[in-house]
Amino acid sequence: MEKDIASIERDCSAALDGVAEIASLNELRVQFLGRQGRLTGIMRSLGKLPKEDRKAVGQAANQVRDRLNQAFDSAEEQLKSASLAAEIQQRIDLTLPGAQGVERGCVHPLRRVEAEILSIFTRLGYAVASGPQIEDDWHNFEALNMPPDHPARDMQDTFYTRDGRLLRTHTSPVQVRTMLENKPPLRIVAPGAVYRCDADVSHSPMFHQVEGLVVDRGITMADLKGTLAHFAREMFGADTQIRLRSSFFPFTEPSAEVDVSCIFCAGSGCRVCGDTGWIEILGCGMVDPAVFESVGIDADEMQGFAFGMGIERIAMLRHRIPDIRLLFDSRIEFLEQFAQRDREI
Ligand code: PHE
């Protein structure tokens, strides 16, 4: 029987050498190792051998089966890679030129405008700061002079988390964090996402702001106005005028809203500015002494100003975008226009 096993191995190896197709390889495998195969036949009849021979013959048969299985596997692999290589040769013309006109991406208009805003201020010596988007009530409201029953909280429809925290409704809590962690003089801008329960053509439940904060000795409203006038000219063009309208924020006193002369009609009156010639771009004011008190800064010694602007609003004005949602729904036809502008620059 051992001779039979050896001859099976020889026959099978010889037959394998001549195989050129997967189909005949499979046939051969069935013929030798299948249920009715030659080697299987031998293994079945092991029981008929005298006990003392069974072990040795069984082992020999197992070894041959393992070797043959390996030989089949490697022959199959070879055949497969050979046929793939043949197919590639037939189908792929490696001499063809590469893909033409690969699409180039571009920086999202919001990110571009954010970078422009930050660069105007970093060139004036401001540092860039940031804070968490999930805030606590103290940093978002209370330290900014908005106690729990303050009516100004209504202006900012807030998303609360189950554990009593909230999604920050503005970037002003970064003022608080900055003043707690650093000693004046301070000069920072803080960009980031903010959240309010509000949605229409000009409001999105998530939008972006840039906060500004300056704290030093002898800072006055004139510094604030001069800084913002410089910002408006850099952002919207050298002829841009600004005006401050008196307003209210709990964390600044006095407070103002800032308008720029209409970018579309240069002040003569049009639909965008509602015939006023002015467009509002941000809120600002002198840091309220109550805020200084909550972060441990002596209001008799230090003065400061702060401002906050919506990046979407600036981007919409800057690029004449009529609907805020265009900035968020990733329509390639819309975004491509900015790729075009990237290339022109
Ligand atoms: N945090 C205010 C808002 O979101 C904007 C602001 C910032 C006003 C700083 C004054 C000073 O409406």
Boltz pocket constraint, residues with backbone or C-beta under 6 A from the ligand:
constraints:
  - pocket:
      binder: B
      contacts: [[A, 169], [A, 170], [A, 171], [A, 172], [A, 211], [A, 212], [A, 249], [A, 252], [A, 256], [A, 283], [A, 284], [A, 285], [A, 306], [A, 307], [A, 308], [A, 309]]
      max_distance: 6.0
